Amino acid sequence: MKIIREAMAGTLESSDVMVRIAPAEGPEHDLLIASSVEKQFGDAIRHTLLQVLQQYDVPPVQVIVDDKGALDCVLRARLETALMRASESATLPWEERRENAE
């Protein structure tokens, strides 16, 4: 998935997360995480971000996360939405998975 422009998804409400994504120069992803629960869950947040980026074969990007205690499924959904917006993809990621499964 090629990232064409900057995009974001989410809110700064309690139990949500704001994810911003932008193209990046360099050999690896640049993850910037601000979280009220970073001490407890920072490694899990990083793992989830990298897993989703790998799943969609995303080249190096900058991901800025402002987490307000979101669950893992919310983080995944927000990142997928930001990726879709940044790639200007006409096909939703979950539609591609469904087509490949059939």
N, CA, C and O atoms as a GROMACS GRO file, in nm:
protein
  408
    1MET      N    1   0.085  -0.117   0.000
    1MET     CA    2   0.000   0.000   0.000
    1MET      C    3   0.090   0.123   0.000
    1MET      O    4   0.171   0.142   0.091
    2LYS      N    5   0.075   0.205  -0.101
    2LYS     CA    6   0.156   0.326  -0.112
    2LYS      C    7   0.087   0.443  -0.043
    2LYS      O    8  -0.031   0.470  -0.068
    3ILE      N    9   0.160   0.512   0.043
    3ILE     CA   10   0.106   0.627   0.115
    3ILE      C   11   0.134   0.752   0.032
    3ILE      O   12   0.250   0.787   0.007
    4ILE      N   13   0.028   0.818  -0.010
    4ILE     CA   14   0.039   0.933  -0.100
    4ILE      C   15   0.041   1.066  -0.026
    4ILE      O   16   0.112   1.158  -0.066
    5ARG      N   17  -0.036   1.075   0.081
    5ARG     CA   18  -0.048   1.202   0.152
    5ARG      C   19  -0.068   1.179   0.302
    5ARG      O   20  -0.083   1.065   0.346
    6GLU      N   21  -0.067   1.286   0.377
    6GLU     CA   22  -0.093   1.277   0.520
    6GLU      C   23  -0.242   1.251   0.544
    6GLU      O   24  -0.328   1.295   0.467
    7ALA      N   25  -0.270   1.179   0.650
    7ALA     CA   26  -0.410   1.152   0.686
    7ALA      C   27  -0.418   1.124   0.835
    7ALA      O   28  -0.318   1.096   0.900
    8MET      N   29  -0.540   1.131   0.887
    8MET     CA   30  -0.561   1.100   1.028
    8MET      C   31  -0.697   1.038   1.050
    8MET      O   32  -0.787   1.049   0.967
    9ALA      N   33  -0.709   0.972   1.165
    9ALA     CA   34  -0.835   0.910   1.202
    9ALA      C   35  -0.842   0.906   1.354
    9ALA      O   36  -0.739   0.896   1.422
   10GLY      N   37  -0.962   0.914   1.407
   10GLY     CA   38  -0.982   0.904   1.551
   10GLY      C   39  -1.014   1.038   1.615
   10GLY      O   40  -1.027   1.140   1.549
   11THR      N   41  -1.026   1.033   1.748
   11THR     CA   42  -1.056   1.152   1.826
   11THR      C   43  -0.968   1.153   1.950
   11THR      O   44  -0.893   1.059   1.975
   12LEU      N   45  -0.977   1.259   2.026
   12LEU     CA   46  -0.903   1.270   2.151
   12LEU      C   47  -0.994   1.246   2.271
   12LEU      O   48  -0.962   1.286   2.383
   13GLU      N   49  -1.106   1.179   2.248
   13GLU     CA   50  -1.198   1.144   2.354
   13GLU      C   51  -1.139   1.032   2.439
   13GLU      O   52  -1.052   0.958   2.393
   14SER      N   53  -1.186   1.018   2.559
   14SER     CA   54  -1.144   0.910   2.646
   14SER      C   55  -1.173   0.775   2.581
   14SER      O   56  -1.279   0.757   2.520
   15SER      N   57  -1.082   0.682   2.593
   15SER     CA   58  -1.092   0.546   2.537
   15SER      C   59  -1.083   0.544   2.384
   15SER      O   60  -1.122   0.445   2.322
   16ASP      N   61  -1.031   0.649   2.323
   16ASP     CA   62  -1.011   0.653   2.179
   16ASP      C   63  -0.865   0.684   2.152
   16ASP      O   64  -0.786   0.700   2.245
   17VAL      N   65  -0.830   0.694   2.026
   17VAL     CA   66  -0.693   0.724   1.985
   17VAL      C   67  -0.696   0.805   1.856
   17VAL      O   68  -0.777   0.778   1.767
   18MET      N   69  -0.609   0.904   1.847
   18MET     CA   70  -0.592   0.982   1.724
   18MET      C   71  -0.466   0.930   1.656
   18MET      O   72  -0.358   0.929   1.716
   19VAL      N   73  -0.479   0.887   1.533
   19VAL     CA   74  -0.366   0.835   1.456
   19VAL      C   75  -0.344   0.924   1.336
   19VAL      O   76  -0.435   0.948   1.257
   20ARG      N   77  -0.222   0.973   1.323
   20ARG     CA   78  -0.183   1.053   1.207
   20ARG      C   79  -0.074   0.976   1.134
   20ARG      O   80   0.014   0.919   1.196
   21ILE      N   81  -0.082   0.976   1.000
   21ILE     CA   82   0.016   0.904   0.921
   21ILE      C   83   0.064   0.993   0.808
   21ILE      O   84  -0.014   1.071   0.753
   22ALA      N   85   0.192   0.982   0.774
   22ALA     CA   86   0.250   1.062   0.668
   22ALA      C   87   0.363   0.983   0.602
   22ALA      O   88   0.426   0.900   0.667
   23PRO      N   89   0.388   1.009   0.475
   23PRO     CA   90   0.503   0.944   0.411
   23PRO      C   91   0.630   0.983   0.485
   23PRO      O   92   0.640   1.092   0.540
   24ALA      N   93   0.727   0.893   0.486
   24ALA     CA   94   0.853   0.921   0.556
   24ALA      C   95   0.970   0.879   0.469
   24ALA      O   96   0.961   0.788   0.387
   25GLU      N   97   1.078   0.948   0.488
   25GLU     CA   98   1.203   0.912   0.422
   25GLU      C   99   1.284   0.832   0.522
   25GLU      O  100   1.284   0.863   0.641
   26GLY      N  101   1.350   0.732   0.476
   26GLY     CA  102   1.432   0.653   0.566
   26GLY      C  103   1.402   0.505   0.552
   26GLY      O  104   1.308   0.467   0.482
   27PRO      N  105   1.481   0.424   0.619
   27PRO     CA  106   1.470   0.279   0.601
   27PRO      C  107   1.362   0.211   0.687
   27PRO      O  108   1.328   0.096   0.661
   28GLU      N  109   1.309   0.280   0.788
   28GLU     CA  110   1.211   0.214   0.874
   28GLU      C  111   1.102   0.310   0.919
   28GLU      O  112   1.113   0.431   0.901
   29HIS      N  113   0.998   0.254   0.977
   29HIS     CA  114   0.886   0.334   1.026
   29HIS      C  115   0.929   0.422   1.142
   29HIS      O  116   1.013   0.383   1.224
   30ASP      N  117   0.871   0.542   1.148
   30ASP     CA  118   0.896   0.636   1.257
   30ASP      C  119   0.768   0.642   1.341
   30ASP      O  120   0.669   0.703   1.300
   31LEU      N  121   0.771   0.579   1.458
   31LEU     CA  122   0.654   0.573   1.546
   31LEU      C  123   0.670   0.670   1.661
   31LEU      O  124   0.766   0.659   1.739
   32LEU      N  125   0.578   0.765   1.674
   32LEU     CA  126   0.577   0.860   1.784
   32LEU      C  127   0.450   0.837   1.864
   32LEU      O  128   0.339   0.858   1.813
   33ILE      N  129   0.466   0.792   1.987
   33ILE     CA  130   0.350   0.753   2.067
   33ILE      C  131   0.341   0.837   2.194
   33ILE      O  132   0.436   0.844   2.272
   34ALA      N  133   0.225   0.900   2.212
   34ALA     CA  134   0.192   0.969   2.337
   34ALA      C  135   0.070   0.899   2.392
   34ALA      O  136  -0.036   0.898   2.329
   35SER      N  137   0.083   0.840   2.511
   35SER     CA  138  -0.026   0.763   2.566
   35SER      C  139  -0.033   0.779   2.717
   35SER      O  140   0.069   0.785   2.786
   36SER      N  141  -0.155   0.785   2.767
   36SER     CA  142  -0.174   0.793   2.911
   36SER      C  143  -0.140   0.659   2.978
   36SER      O  144  -0.125   0.654   3.100
   37VAL      N  145  -0.129   0.553   2.900
   37VAL     CA  146  -0.098   0.420   2.953
   37VAL      C  147   0.030   0.362   2.889
   37VAL      O  148   0.046   0.241   2.879
   38GLU      N  149   0.119   0.452   2.847
   38GLU     CA  150   0.239   0.406   2.775
   38GLU      C  151   0.328   0.316   2.860
   38GLU      O  152   0.386   0.221   2.808
   39LYS      N  153   0.341   0.344   2.989
   39LYS     CA  154   0.426   0.260   3.074
   39LYS      C  155   0.377   0.116   3.077
   39LYS      O  156   0.457   0.022   3.072
   40GLN      N  157   0.247   0.098   3.084
   40GLN     CA  158   0.192  -0.037   3.090
   40GLN      C  159   0.179  -0.102   2.951
   40GLN      O  160   0.206  -0.221   2.936
   41PHE      N  161   0.140  -0.024   2.850
   41PHE     CA  162   0.104  -0.081   2.721
   41PHE      C  163   0.182  -0.028   2.602
   41PHE      O  164   0.146  -0.056   2.488
   42GLY      N  165   0.288   0.048   2.624
   42GLY     CA  166   0.366   0.105   2.514
   42GLY      C  167   0.418   0.001   2.417
   42GLY      O  168   0.411   0.020   2.295
   43ASP      N  169   0.472  -0.110   2.470
   43ASP     CA  170   0.524  -0.215   2.383
   43ASP      C  171   0.413  -0.280   2.302
   43ASP      O  172   0.432  -0.311   2.184
   44ALA      N  173   0.298  -0.300   2.362
   44ALA     CA  174   0.184  -0.360   2.292
   44ALA      C  175   0.133  -0.266   2.182
   44ALA      O  176   0.094  -0.312   2.075
   45ILE      N  177   0.132  -0.136   2.208
   45ILE     CA  178   0.089  -0.039   2.108
   45ILE      C  179   0.184  -0.043   1.989
   45ILE      O  180   0.140  -0.047   1.874
   46ARG      N  181   0.314  -0.041   2.016
   46ARG     CA  182   0.414  -0.048   1.908
   46ARG      C  183   0.398  -0.176   1.826
   46ARG      O  184   0.402  -0.174   1.703
   47HIS      N  185   0.380  -0.287   1.897
   47HIS     CA  186   0.363  -0.416   1.830
   47HIS      C  187   0.242  -0.414   1.736
   47HIS      O  188   0.250  -0.459   1.622
   48THR      N  189   0.130  -0.362   1.785
   48THR     CA  190   0.009  -0.355   1.703
   48THR      C  191   0.030  -0.267   1.581
   48THR      O  192  -0.009  -0.304   1.471
   49LEU      N  193   0.092  -0.150   1.600
   49LEU     CA  194   0.117  -0.061   1.487
   49LEU      C  195   0.202  -0.129   1.381
   49LEU      O  196   0.169  -0.128   1.262
   50LEU      N  197   0.312  -0.189   1.424
   50LEU     CA  198   0.402  -0.255   1.328
   50LEU      C  199   0.336  -0.374   1.261
   50LEU      O  200   0.360  -0.400   1.143
   51GLN      N  201   0.253  -0.446   1.333
   51GLN     CA  202   0.182  -0.561   1.277
   51GLN      C  203   0.087  -0.517   1.164
   51GLN      O  204   0.083  -0.580   1.058
   52VAL      N  205   0.011  -0.411   1.188
   52VAL     CA  206  -0.082  -0.362   1.086
   52VAL      C  207  -0.006  -0.306   0.966
   52VAL      O  208  -0.045  -0.331   0.852
   53LEU      N  209   0.101  -0.232   0.990
   53LEU     CA  210   0.180  -0.178   0.879
   53LEU      C  211   0.239  -0.291   0.795
   53LEU      O  212   0.243  -0.281   0.672
   54GLN      N  213   0.284  -0.396   0.858
   54GLN     CA  214   0.338  -0.511   0.786
   54GLN      C  215   0.227  -0.584   0.711
   54GLN      O  216   0.247  -0.627   0.597
   55GLN      N  217   0.112  -0.599   0.774
   55GLN     CA  218  -0.001  -0.668   0.712
   55GLN      C  219  -0.040  -0.605   0.579
   55GLN      O  220  -0.075  -0.676   0.485
   56TYR      N  221  -0.034  -0.473   0.571
   56TYR     CA  222  -0.072  -0.402   0.449
   56TYR      C  223   0.047  -0.363   0.364
   56TYR      O  224   0.034  -0.285   0.269
   57ASP      N  225   0.164  -0.417   0.397
   57ASP     CA  226   0.287  -0.396   0.319
   57ASP      C  227   0.311  -0.246   0.294
   57ASP      O  228   0.328  -0.202   0.180
   58VAL      N  229   0.312  -0.170   0.403
   58VAL     CA  230   0.330  -0.025   0.396
   58VAL      C  231   0.479   0.008   0.401
   58VAL      O  232   0.550  -0.038   0.490
   59PRO      N  233   0.527   0.088   0.304
   59PRO     CA  234   0.667   0.130   0.308
   59PRO      C  235   0.688   0.224   0.428
   59PRO      O  236   0.591   0.264   0.492
   60PRO      N  237   0.812   0.260   0.459
   60PRO     CA  238   0.837   0.346   0.576
   60PRO      C  239   0.748   0.470   0.580
   60PRO      O  240   0.741   0.547   0.484
   61VAL      N  241   0.682   0.487   0.693
   61VAL     CA  242   0.594   0.601   0.716
   61VAL      C  243   0.617   0.654   0.856
   61VAL      O  244   0.678   0.589   0.941
   62GLN      N  245   0.567   0.776   0.879
   62GLN     CA  246   0.566   0.831   1.014
   62GLN      C  247   0.426   0.812   1.069
   62GLN      O  248   0.328   0.849   1.004
   63VAL      N  249   0.416   0.755   1.189
   63VAL     CA  250   0.288   0.735   1.255
   63VAL      C  251   0.294   0.808   1.388
   63VAL      O  252   0.381   0.781   1.471
   64ILE      N  253   0.200   0.900   1.408
   64ILE     CA  254   0.191   0.973   1.534
   64ILE      C  255   0.062   0.929   1.602
   64ILE      O  256  -0.047   0.941   1.546
   65VAL      N  257   0.077   0.878   1.723
   65VAL     CA  258  -0.036   0.823   1.798
   65VAL      C  259  -0.055   0.905   1.925
   65VAL      O  260   0.038   0.924   2.003
   66ASP      N  261  -0.177   0.954   1.944
   66ASP     CA  262  -0.214   1.022   2.069
   66ASP      C  263  -0.325   0.937   2.131
   66ASP      O  264  -0.442   0.951   2.098
   67ASP      N  265  -0.285   0.850   2.222
   67ASP     CA  266  -0.375   0.749   2.279
   67ASP      C  267  -0.436   0.795   2.410
   67ASP      O  268  -0.368   0.848   2.497
   68LYS      N  269  -0.565   0.774   2.422
   68LYS     CA  270  -0.638   0.807   2.544
   68LYS      C  271  -0.696   0.682   2.608
   68LYS      O  272  -0.805   0.685   2.665
   69GLY      N  273  -0.621   0.570   2.598
   69GLY     CA  274  -0.666   0.445   2.660
   69GLY      C  275  -0.749   0.358   2.570
   69GLY      O  276  -0.836   0.284   2.617
   70ALA      N  277  -0.725   0.364   2.438
   70ALA     CA  278  -0.803   0.286   2.343
   70ALA      C  279  -0.769   0.138   2.352
   70ALA      O  280  -0.656   0.100   2.381
   71LEU      N  281  -0.868   0.055   2.326
   71LEU     CA  282  -0.846  -0.089   2.316
   71LEU      C  283  -0.769  -0.119   2.188
   71LEU      O  284  -0.765  -0.037   2.096
   72ASP      N  285  -0.709  -0.237   2.182
   72ASP     CA  286  -0.631  -0.278   2.066
   72ASP      C  287  -0.713  -0.275   1.937
   72ASP      O  288  -0.663  -0.231   1.833
   73CYS      N  289  -0.838  -0.320   1.943
   73CYS     CA  290  -0.922  -0.322   1.823
   73CYS      C  291  -0.950  -0.181   1.772
   73CYS      O  292  -0.962  -0.160   1.651
   74VAL      N  293  -0.960  -0.085   1.861
   74VAL     CA  294  -0.982   0.055   1.822
   74VAL      C  295  -0.856   0.109   1.756
   74VAL      O  296  -0.864   0.177   1.653
   75LEU      N  297  -0.739   0.080   1.813
   75LEU     CA  298  -0.612   0.123   1.755
   75LEU      C  299  -0.598   0.068   1.613
   75LEU      O  300  -0.560   0.141   1.522
   76ARG      N  301  -0.627  -0.060   1.595
   76ARG     CA  302  -0.619  -0.121   1.462
   76ARG      C  303  -0.714  -0.053   1.364
   76ARG      O  304  -0.676  -0.022   1.251
   77ALA      N  305  -0.837  -0.030   1.406
   77ALA     CA  306  -0.936   0.032   1.318
   77ALA      C  307  -0.895   0.174   1.279
   77ALA      O  308  -0.910   0.212   1.164
   78ARG      N  309  -0.845   0.250   1.375
   78ARG     CA  310  -0.803   0.387   1.345
   78ARG      C  311  -0.684   0.388   1.249
   78ARG      O  312  -0.680   0.470   1.158
   79LEU      N  313  -0.588   0.297   1.270
   79LEU     CA  314  -0.472   0.292   1.181
   79LEU      C  315  -0.513   0.248   1.041
   79LEU      O  316  -0.465   0.303   0.943
   80GLU      N  317  -0.600   0.148   1.030
   80GLU     CA  318  -0.648   0.105   0.900
   80GLU      C  319  -0.720   0.218   0.827
   80GLU      O  320  -0.701   0.236   0.707
   81THR      N  321  -0.800   0.295   0.899
   81THR     CA  322  -0.872   0.407   0.838
   81THR      C  323  -0.775   0.514   0.790
   81THR      O  324  -0.789   0.565   0.679
   82ALA      N  325  -0.676   0.548   0.872
   82ALA     CA  326  -0.576   0.647   0.832
   82ALA      C  327  -0.498   0.598   0.710
   82ALA      O  328  -0.470   0.676   0.620
   83LEU      N  329  -0.463   0.470   0.707
   83LEU     CA  330  -0.392   0.414   0.592
   83LEU      C  331  -0.476   0.424   0.465
   83LEU      O  332  -0.426   0.460   0.359
   84MET      N  333  -0.604   0.390   0.478
   84MET     CA  334  -0.693   0.397   0.362
   84MET      C  335  -0.702   0.541   0.310
   84MET      O  336  -0.696   0.564   0.190
   85ARG      N  337  -0.717   0.636   0.401
   85ARG     CA  338  -0.726   0.776   0.360
   85ARG      C  339  -0.595   0.825   0.300
   85ARG      O  340  -0.597   0.900   0.202
   86ALA      N  341  -0.483   0.784   0.357
   86ALA     CA  342  -0.352   0.831   0.309
   86ALA      C  343  -0.315   0.770   0.175
   86ALA      O  344  -0.239   0.829   0.098
   87SER      N  345  -0.367   0.652   0.146
   87SER     CA  346  -0.336   0.588   0.018
   87SER      C  347  -0.439   0.622  -0.088
   87SER      O  348  -0.421   0.590  -0.206
   88GLU      N  349  -0.547   0.687  -0.048
   88GLU     CA  350  -0.658   0.721  -0.137
   88GLU      C  351  -0.709   0.596  -0.208
   88GLU      O  352  -0.742   0.600  -0.326
   89SER      N  353  -0.713   0.487  -0.134
   89SER     CA  354  -0.756   0.359  -0.188
   89SER      C  355  -0.907   0.358  -0.208
   89SER      O  356  -0.982   0.407  -0.123
   90ALA      N  357  -0.950   0.302  -0.319
   90ALA     CA  358  -1.092   0.292  -0.347
   90ALA      C  359  -1.150   0.165  -0.285
   90ALA      O  360  -1.272   0.155  -0.264
   91THR      N  361  -1.064   0.069  -0.254
   91THR     CA  362  -1.107  -0.057  -0.195
   91THR      C  363  -1.072  -0.058  -0.047
   91THR      O  364  -0.958  -0.029  -0.010
   92LEU      N  365  -1.167  -0.091   0.035
   92LEU     CA  366  -1.143  -0.099   0.179
   92LEU      C  367  -1.057  -0.222   0.208
   92LEU      O  368  -1.075  -0.325   0.143
   93PRO      N  369  -0.965  -0.213   0.304
   93PRO     CA  370  -0.876  -0.325   0.332
   93PRO      C  371  -0.948  -0.454   0.364
   93PRO      O  372  -0.903  -0.561   0.323
   94TRP      N  373  -1.059  -0.448   0.436
   94TRP     CA  374  -1.130  -0.569   0.472
   94TRP      C  375  -1.201  -0.630   0.352
   94TRP      O  376  -1.228  -0.750   0.352
   95GLU      N  377  -1.233  -0.550   0.248
   95GLU     CA  378  -1.292  -0.605   0.126
   95GLU      C  379  -1.187  -0.686   0.050
   95GLU      O  380  -1.219  -0.790  -0.007
   96GLU      N  381  -1.062  -0.638   0.049
   96GLU     CA  382  -0.955  -0.712  -0.018
   96GLU      C  383  -0.934  -0.847   0.048
   96GLU      O  384  -0.916  -0.947  -0.020
   97ARG      N  385  -0.938  -0.851   0.181
   97ARG     CA  386  -0.920  -0.978   0.252
   97ARG      C  387  -1.032  -1.075   0.220
   97ARG      O  388  -1.010  -1.194   0.202
   98ARG      N  389  -1.155  -1.023   0.213
   98ARG     CA  390  -1.269  -1.108   0.184
   98ARG      C  391  -1.260  -1.165   0.043
   98ARG      O  392  -1.287  -1.284   0.022
   99GLU      N  393  -1.220  -1.082  -0.056
   99GLU     CA  394  -1.207  -1.129  -0.194
   99GLU      C  395  -1.099  -1.236  -0.205
   99GLU      O  396  -1.116  -1.334  -0.278
  100ASN      N  397  -0.988  -1.219  -0.133
  100ASN     CA  398  -0.880  -1.317  -0.138
  100ASN      C  399  -0.921  -1.448  -0.073
  100ASN      O  400  -0.869  -1.553  -0.109
  101ALA      N  401  -1.012  -1.444   0.022
  101ALA     CA  402  -1.055  -1.564   0.093
  101ALA      C  403  -1.150  -1.649   0.007
  101ALA      O  404  -1.160  -1.771   0.025
  102GLU      N  405  -1.217  -1.584  -0.086
  102GLU     CA  406  -1.316  -1.656  -0.169
  102GLU      C  407  -1.254  -1.734  -0.280
  102GLU      O  408  -1.325  -1.798  -0.358
   0.00000   0.00000   0.00000
